[in-house]
C-alpha cells in the first residue's frame, strides 16, 4: 500500500509538472482546461492505491464520471485516462467459467457512460459512413478472437469488444459535437503524451519500472517484463511493454504535431514535441520511431501536399544519417534508436516469424485458422514465456482471419486516410485549422507500426478514438456551413491569441 502510494505520488508529480509546462505554452483561452487534467491525474492514481481491485476500478470510474458530466471536456478526460492509466486487468469468474475481463480502460469507459447521462442537448446529425473504418477493424478483431471456439467464449469476446471498442468510440463520437470539445480533446491527448514521456524518462534514468507496482498491488494479469537494452532500462510505460506503450506515445506525438493551433508560439509547440521525443528515446523501440516519423509525414502531406514534404527531406536525411552514424559508434545511442545487438536479435525472431507465418497463411489463405491451431503450428518459435509472440500485427491478422480479414483491416486504414485527406480542405476552410490534418497522420503512424506491434486492445482503441476525433473536425465543418450574412460592425479589439473557429475558446 505504501509503495503504491509512493508510486502514485511520483507519477502525479511528474505529470503535474508536464501539465504545468503545457499550461504555460498554450494560448490563454485553453489554460483553464489544463487544471482539470491535473485533477484527473492526481485523483485517478490515488484511486488506484485502494487495495481491492474492484473498489479501485469503481473509484476510477466514479472519477471519470464526475468530470465527464461536462460534455465539453468528457471526450478529453476519457482519452486522457485511457492513455495514461496502467494496464491492470482482472478476470471475473463464475466458478470455473470465465465471464469477462475488466480493466482500467473498461472502468474509464463505464465512467464516461455514466457521465453521458448528465449531458444536455442533442448530439446532432451524424454521417454514419464515417464510422465504417472503425467498425471494419472491430469486426476483424472480433472474428479473429472468437472463431472456432465455444458459444460461451464467442459471447464473452463479443461483449468484451463491445465494451473495449464500440462503447468508447460511440460515446466519444457523441461527445465531440462542437469546437470546444474538439479543442479540449486535442489538449488532453497532448497532455497525456507529455505525462507518458515524463514518466518514461524517469523510468529509464532511475531504472525503476514504476507502473509494475500496480500489477503487484492487485495481483492481476499484466505484460510485466523488465527489459534492458544497451545497459539502460527500456521504459515500459503504462502497458509495461515498451513497443506497445511506444506506439501509443507515437500516436500522441502525431496528435500534438497536428495541434499547432493550441500553442501561443511555434517555439512552444517545438518544446512540447521535444519532450515527446525524449519519451520515445526512453522507450527504445523502432516501432514508435517509425510511427512518429511517418505520422509526421502524413500531417505534413495533409497540410502542404506531396510537394510540401520535399522541403523536409534534407532535414530528415541529415537527422537520420546522424543518428545512424552515432549508433554505429556508441552502443548507448544504438540502444536508444533500436539498432543495438538486442534489437538485432528481435529482428531475427521477427524474420523467422514472418517466414513461417507466410507459409501457414498460404495453407488457409481466405479466412485463416483459429489462434489455438496456429499456436501449435508455430510452437518452434515459443519464447521463454511459453508463448508465440505475434509481433507483426498484419501477419497475426492474416493468420487468424485470412487475407479477407487483412484486406478489411488495411482497407479500413486506407479508407479513413482517404476520407481525411479528401475532406481536409473543406474542414480547414471552415475553421478546422491545423486540426484538420490529424486523420492522415494517425493512419500513417498506425499503418507503419503494425508490422512491429500486435493489434493490442489499448493501441487499437486509442487509434480508433483518434479516428473519431479527426472525423469530428471534418464533420463539424460540414454541419455548420458558412452562411452569407450582412457584414457586422467591426468588433472590439481582442487578444491576439484568440483566433476564430477551432483555434479559439469561447469567452
N, C-alpha and C positions, 0 to 999 in steps of 0.2 A: 504494500500500500504506500509506504513512504517513498520507495524507489519510483513507483509510477507517478506519484505526486511531484517528485523532483523532475521527472521526465516531462510531465505536462507543463510545469512552470518554465522549464528551459525552452521548450518549443514555443510556448506563448510569448516569452520574452524575445526570442529571435523573430518570430512572426510579427510581433508588435513593432519591433524596430523597422522591419521592412515596410509595414503598412504606413508607419510614420514617414518614412522616406518617400513613399508613393504620394502621401498627402501633400508633401512639400513640392512635388513636381507636377501634379495635375493642375488643371485650371481651377480657378476659385469655386465655380458652381458645383464641382464634383467632390470637394474636400470633405463635406459633412458625411458623405456616404462611407468614407474610409473608416470613420469612427465605428460604424456598425460592423465592419469587417473585424475590427479589433475585439469588440464584444463577442462576436460569434466565435472567434478563435479561442478566447480565454474560457468561455462557458462550455464550449464543446469538449475541449481537452480536460477540463476539470470534471465534466460529466463522465468521462471515460475512466476516472480514478475510482469510481464506485466498484466494489469488489465483485458483485454479482453481475454477470454479463447481460442478462435480460433487463435488469434495472438500469444498467449503463446505456443500453440501446434505447430504453424508454426515455431516459433523460436527454439523450441526443436528439431523438425525435421531437420531444417537447420543446427543446431549444429552437430547432428549425421551424416548428410550427409557430412559435411566438414571433419570430422575426418575419416569417413568410406570410403573416396575416396582412402585411402591407404589399400589395401587388407590385408596386414599383421596384421593390428590391427582392421579391420572392425568388425569381429565377437566379439572380446573382448569388443569393445566400445558398440556395441548393447546389449550384455549381461549385461554390467555394468549399462547402462541406464535403461533397462527393470527391473533389480533387485532393483535399488536404488530410482527410481523416485516415488513420491507419487501417490496414486491411484486417479487420477482426471478423471472423466467420464462425457461426455456431449452427450446428445441425439440430433441428427439432425432431425428436424421435417419438414414436408410439410403440413401445415395446422394442421389437427388432426392426420395425418398419421406419424407414427414413421418410419424413414428411416433406420438409422444406429447409433450405439454408437461409438463415437470417444474418445480415452483415451490417456494417456501418452505412453502406450505401442504401440498403433497404430501409434502415431507420430514417435516413435523411429523406428518402422518397415518401415514406408514410407521414413524416412530419410536414412535408410540403403539401401532401394531400389534405391533411388536417387544416393547415393554414389556408388552403384554397377555398374552404367553405366560408371564410370571412372576407373574400374579395367582393367588391361591389361592381355593378355594371356587367355588361356582356362582353364576350370575347371578340365579337365582331365576325365578319366574314373571313373565310379561310379557304384557300385553294388546296384541296386535299391531294392533288397530284404532287405538290412539293414534298409530301411525306413519303412518296413512293421509294426513294433510295433507302430510307431508314427501315421501312417495312421489308424490303428485299433482303437486307442484311439480317434482320431478326429472323426471317423465315429460314434462311440458310443455316444459321447457328442453331435454331431450334431443331431442324431436321437432323443436323449432324449429331446432336447430343441425345436425341430421343429415339432414333431409328433402331429397329431390331431389338427392342427391349420389352419389358413387361408393361402392361397398361398403367400400373401404378407409377412406374418411372416416367412414362410419357406424360402423365398428368402432372407429376412433380416438375419435370423440365418445362412444360408449358407454363405452369404457374410461376416458376422462378423467373422465366424470361419475360413474362408479363410485368412482374414487379421490377425486374432489373432494367429492362429496356423500354417497354411500351409505356408504362405508367409515368416514369420521369420525363420521357420525351413529350407525351401529351400535356403534362402539367406545365412544363417549361414553355412549350409552344404557346399554350393559352396565356401564360403569364406575360409573355413578350408582346404586349398589344400596343405599346406606344413608345415614343422616343426615349422617355425617361427610363423605362425598364430595360430597353436595349442598351443604353449607355451604361447603366448600372451593372448589367451583366458583363460587359467588356471590362469594366473596372474591377469587378470581383474576380474574374478569371486572371487578370493581370496580377492582382494582389495574391491570388493563390499560387501563381508561378513564382513570385518573389519569396513567399513563405517556403515553398519547396526548395528553392535554391539556397536560401539561408540555412535551413536545417541540413541540407545535403553537404554544404561546405563545412558546417560544424561537425557532421558525422565523419567526414574524411579527415579533417585536421585533428580532431580529438580521438580518432579511431574508436568511436562509440556508435554502434548500430542502435540508435536511440529508439526507433519505433518498435523494436522487438520486446520492449518492456510490456507492451500491451498484450502481445501474444502470451507471454509468460504469466501475466496477471490473470487472464481468463482461461488459460489452458486450451486455447482454441486452435483451429487449423490456420496455418499461415504458410508463406513461401520463405520462411526464415532460414537463410543460409548466409553466413558471413563470408564475403568474397574479397580477396586481396588481389591487387594487380600492381606490379612494379613497386612492391613494398608499401603501397598505400591502400587504405580501405576504399572499396567501391561503395559509395553511399547507396544504400538500398531504398531510401525514400519510404513513403507510406505503404507501398506494396511489399517492402522488404525484398525487393528484386530489382537490381539496377536497370536491366533493359526495359522492364515494364514501367517503372517509375520514370525512367528517362524518356520513354515515349510520351507519357502524359506531360512531362515538363516541356518537351518539344512542341506539343500542341499549345501549351500556354505561351511559349515563346512566339509562335506564329500569331496567336491572338493579340499579344502585346504589340507585335510588329505592325499589325493591321490597325491598332487602336491609336494611331498617331494623333488624332484629333482630341484625345483626352488631355494631352500634355501642353503646358504653357510654352515650352521651347523645344527645339529639336535636340538640344543638349540634354534636357531632362529625359526625353524619350530614349536617348542613347545610353544614359546611365542605367535605366531600368533594364534595357537589353543586355548591358554588360553584366549586371548581376545575374541575369538568367543564364548567360553563357558560363559564368562561374559555376552555377549549379550543374550544367552539362559536363563541365570538366570533372566535377566531383564524382559524377556517376560513371564516368569512363565507359561509355557504351557507344558503339558506332551507329547503332540504330537511331539513337536520339540525335546524333550529329547529322545523319542523313535527313531525318525528319525536319530538323531546324533549317538546314540549308535548302532543301527542296521546297519546304513550306515558304521560306522567304522568297525564293524564286517565283513561286506561284502568286504570292501577293504582288510582287513587282510586275509580273506579266499582266495581272489583272489591272494594275494601276496604270502602267505605261505601254502595254502591248509587248509583242515579241521583240520589237526593235529596242524597247526600253531596257531590256536586260543586257544588251550588248555593252552598255556603259559600265556595267558592274563586273563584266568578265575579267578585265585586268586585275581588279581588286581581289576577286575570288581566286584567280590563278596565283597571285602573289601570296595571299594568305595561305592557301592550300599548299603551295610549294614550300613556303617557310615552315609550316607545321610538319610536313613530311620530312624535310631536311633535319629539323630539330629532333624528330622521332628516331631518325637513324643514328643520331649522336647520343641522345640522352634516353636511357631506359625509362626514366620517370615521365618524360614527355610522351614517349611511346605508349606508356600505360594510360595516360590521360586521354589520348586521342584514339585508343583502341588498336594500336599496332604492336603491342608487346608480344612476347613469346606465348603468354597465356591466351591472348586473343587469337593468335595463330592456331593454337590447339583447338579452340572453339570453332574456328573456321574449318578445320579438318573434320570435326564432328558434323558440322553443317553440310559439308560436301558429301560425306558418307550418307547422311540422312536423305539428302536430295537424290543421290544416285539410286538408293534402294527404294525410296518413295515413288520415284517416277516409274520404276519397273512395276510396282504394285498398282499404281494408277492405271497403267496400260492393261492390267488384267481385268479391271472393272471400271472402264473409263466414264460411263454415263452418270451413275449415282454413287460410285464408290462402295465402301464397306463400313460396317459398324466399327466404332473405335476399339471394342474389345478384340475383334478379329485382327485389326491392323496392329494392335499392340503385340499380339502373338507372332505375327509375321515379321515384325521388326524387333524381336526380342534380342537379337545380336547387338543392338545399339542401346541396350539398357545401361543407364549410368549408375553411379554409386547410390543414388536414392532409390534404385529399383524401378525406375520409370524410363520410358522413351520420351525425351524432351523434344516436342514438335516445335522447334524454334522458328521454323519457316511457316508463317501463318497461311500463306497461299497454298503451300503444299499440304498442310493439315486439312484445309477446306476441301482440296481436291481428293484427298484420301477418304474423307468421311462423307462427302456429298457429291463427289464426282466432278466432271467437267461442267455439268449443268449448274451445280452449286457454285463452282468457281466463277463461271460466267455471270451468274446473278450477282455475286459479291463484287467482282470487278466492275460489272456493268452499273451497279449502284453508285460506286465511286465516280465513274466516268459521267454518269447522268447528273449527279449533283454538281460536279465540276463544270459541266457544260452549261447547266442552267444558271449557275452562279456567274460564269463568265459572260453569258448572253445577257443577263439582266443587270450587270453592274453599271452600265452607262446610265440606264434609266434611274437606278437607285441613287447613283451619285448626283445626277442632275436634279433630283427631287429631295436632296438633303441627306443622302447616305454618307457622304464624305468618305474618309478612309475606311470606315467600317464595311463598305460595300465590297472590299477586296478580301474579306475573310474566307468566303466559301471556297475559292480556288486554292487558297493557301492551305486550308485544312485537308482538302483532298490530296494535294501534292505531298504534304507531310505524311499523312496516314498511308498513302499508297507506297511511298518509298520505305516505310518502316516495317510493313507486314512481312517482307521476306526475311526479317531478322527477329520478329517477335510474334508470338501466337495471338489470336484474337481474344485476349483476356477480357473479362467482363467489364472492368473499370476502364480499360483503354477504349473499348468499343463504345461504352456508354458515354464517355467524355467526347469522343469523336461525333457521335450522333447528336448529342446536346449542342455541340458547336454547329452541326448542320442546322439545327432548329434556330440557333442564333443568327446564322447567316441568312436563312430563309426569312426571318423576321425583318431584317434590314431591307430586303428587297420587297417583301410583302407590304410593309408599311408605306413604301413609296407608291406602290400601285393602288393601295387602298385609300390614299389621300392624294389624288392627283392635283396638279397645280390648277388653280382657277383664275380666270381673268376678273379682276375687280378694279374699281377706280383707285387710282394711286392715293394712299392716305397721306395726311400731312407728315412732314419729317418728324420722326420720333426723337425724344430727347437723347442726348449722348449717353452711351452705355460703356461699361468696362470693355476694354479692348479684347478680353478673352471670351466674351460672350457672343459667339457666332450664332448662326441660325441652325434650325433643324436638329439633326442628331448630334451636332457638335456643341450644343449648349444644354444647360439645365434650366428649368423654369425658375422665375423669381420666387 
